[in-house]
Amino acid sequence: MATVPGFADVALQLVLSGLNRPAYITFGVDPTDTDPMTIAGAINTAASGAGSLMSIMDNAVLLRSVRVSLGTDGSEDVVGVLTGSTLGGAARTSLPPNCAMLVHKLTARGGRRGRGRMFLPWCTTEAEVDEAGIITPTNVNQVQTAMNAFRSALSSAGNPMVILHEPSQPGVGHPSTPGAPNVVTSLVVDPLISTQRRRLGR
């Protein structure tokens, strides 16, 4: 589906050394620039900055690429893919990629349309998660600080994070109007470990 004109759909590709199957972190932005490669470069810088997203990733994890799909008026998306080279900054033996930390995207819009989420692999260890799936407050606070820095860095670079909307699926009992993308006002790290089965290779 085409991206809303003037907005961009972003995918960060992460690769763990020794594992061929990559993981992706996806989100939308409302960019100031109109060149997808320029936007990708700014997002790469925001993710790689001190105390930002890559600082809490396992140091065996590489941010291999930043893909930006920029919506245009009356035409197909314009795509730019930037090759990354940033390694994670945390010396840890992390959990497998299907065990991820869940980050809630919150906006000023009410209802389900006003919320989103993203999953962060390779940023917690077995010792930091108890038998009930609760992540230690220290680890949660570390990731929360990095998420705050990442969102701020995106905004400072002219690429505030947004939630992009799609039409309700056929058969939905109470369909809602997609509306314009909503600016993410905060990212909140969930203290309960989450899963993404598709990230575990077979």
C-alpha positions in Angstrom: 0.0 0.0 0.0 1.3 3.5 -0.9 2.6 5.7 1.9 0.7 8.9 2.6 2.1 11.7 0.5 4.8 13.7 2.4 5.3 11.0 5.0 7.8 8.1 5.0 7.7 4.5 6.1 11.0 3.4 7.6 12.5 0.0 8.2 15.8 -0.5 10.1 17.4 -3.9 9.3 19.3 -5.5 12.2 21.6 -8.5 11.8 23.1 -10.6 14.5 26.6 -12.0 13.8 26.2 -15.7 12.9 22.5 -15.5 12.2 21.4 -15.1 8.5 17.8 -14.0 9.3 17.6 -10.3 9.9 15.1 -8.5 12.2 13.4 -5.2 11.4 12.2 -2.2 13.4 9.6 -0.2 11.5 8.0 3.2 12.1 6.8 6.2 10.2 8.2 9.7 10.1 7.1 13.2 8.9 10.2 14.3 7.1 11.3 17.9 6.3 13.5 16.7 3.5 12.2 15.3 0.2 15.1 13.1 -0.7 14.7 9.6 0.8 18.5 9.0 0.9 18.9 12.3 2.9 16.1 11.2 5.2 17.7 7.7 5.6 21.0 9.3 6.5 19.4 11.5 9.2 17.6 8.5 10.7 20.8 6.4 10.7 22.5 9.2 12.6 19.7 9.4 15.1 19.7 5.7 15.7 23.5 5.5 16.0 24.0 8.5 18.3 25.3 8.3 21.8 22.7 7.0 24.2 20.2 6.3 21.4 18.7 3.1 19.9 21.9 1.2 19.0 23.5 1.9 22.4 21.3 -0.7 24.0 21.7 -3.3 21.3 23.9 -6.4 21.7 27.4 -5.5 20.4 27.2 -8.5 18.0 24.2 -6.7 16.2 24.8 -4.6 13.1 22.4 -1.9 11.8 22.9 -3.0 8.3 20.5 -0.8 6.4 17.9 2.0 6.7 15.1 1.8 4.1 12.9 4.9 3.5 9.7 4.7 1.4 8.6 8.3 0.8 5.0 8.9 -0.2 4.4 11.1 -3.2 1.3 12.8 -4.5 -0.3 10.9 -7.4 2.7 8.5 -7.9 4.4 5.5 -6.4 6.6 5.8 -3.3 10.2 6.9 -3.8 12.5 4.5 -2.0 16.0 5.1 -0.7 18.2 2.4 1.0 21.2 3.5 3.1 23.8 0.9 4.1 24.6 1.2 7.8 27.7 0.2 9.7 26.8 0.8 13.4 27.3 -2.0 15.9 25.3 -2.3 19.1 26.9 -0.7 22.2 26.0 -3.3 24.9 28.3 -6.2 25.8 25.8 -8.9 26.5 24.7 -12.3 25.5 21.1 -11.5 24.5 18.0 -13.6 24.2 17.0 -15.0 20.7 15.4 -12.4 18.4 11.9 -13.8 18.9 12.1 -12.6 22.5 11.8 -8.8 22.2 11.2 -5.8 24.3 7.9 -4.1 23.4 7.7 -0.4 23.0 4.4 1.4 22.9 4.0 4.4 20.6 1.6 6.9 22.1 -0.1 9.9 20.4 -2.6 12.6 21.3 -5.3 10.7 19.4 -7.6 8.5 21.4 -8.6 4.9 20.7 -6.7 2.2 18.9 -5.8 4.5 16.0 -3.8 6.6 18.4 -1.5 3.8 19.6 1.2 1.8 17.9 4.1 -0.5 18.9 7.4 -1.8 17.9 9.6 -4.7 19.0 13.3 -4.4 20.0 15.3 -7.6 19.7 18.8 -8.3 21.2 18.6 -5.7 24.1 18.0 -7.9 27.1 19.5 -11.1 28.6 18.1 -14.2 30.3 19.4 -12.9 33.6 17.4 -9.7 33.2 14.0 -11.5 32.7 12.4 -13.6 35.5 10.2 -16.7 35.2 7.1 -14.5 34.9 8.5 -12.6 32.0 9.1 -9.5 34.0 12.2 -7.5 32.9 14.4 -5.9 35.6 13.7 -2.2 36.3 17.3 -1.4 35.5 17.1 -2.9 32.0 13.7 -1.3 31.4 15.1 2.1 32.4 18.1 1.7 30.2 16.0 1.0 27.2 13.5 3.8 28.1 16.3 6.3 28.2 17.5 5.2 24.8 14.0 5.4 23.3 13.6 8.9 24.7 16.9 9.9 23.1 16.0 8.2 19.8 12.6 10.0 19.5 14.2 13.3 20.4 17.0 12.8 17.9 14.5 12.0 15.1 12.5 15.2 15.9 15.7 17.4 16.1 16.7 16.1 12.6 13.4 17.1 11.1 11.9 13.6 11.1 9.4 13.3 14.0 8.1 9.8 14.4 4.4 9.3 13.4 1.9 6.5 13.3 0.8 5.7 9.7 -2.8 4.4 9.3 -4.4 2.0 6.9 -8.1 1.5 6.1 -10.0 -0.9 8.4 -9.9 -4.5 7.1 -13.0 -5.9 5.4 -15.3 -7.5 8.0 -14.3 -5.3 10.9 -17.3 -4.7 13.1 -16.7 -1.1 13.8 -14.5 0.4 11.1 -12.8 3.7 11.8 -11.6 6.5 9.6 -7.8 6.3 9.1 -7.2 10.0 9.2 -3.9 11.8 8.9 -0.8 10.3 10.5 -0.4 11.1 14.2 2.8 12.4 15.8 4.2 10.0 18.4 4.3 12.0 21.7 6.1 9.3 23.7 7.6 5.9 23.5 6.9 3.7 26.5 8.9 0.5 27.2 6.8 -2.4 28.5 8.2 -4.3 31.5 6.9 -7.6 30.3 8.9 -9.5 27.7 7.2 -9.9 24.3 7.6 -12.3 21.4 7.6 -12.3 17.6 7.6 -15.9 16.3 8.5 -14.8 12.8 11.9 -13.7 14.0 12.9 -17.3 14.9 14.4 -19.1 12.0 13.5 -22.7 11.2 
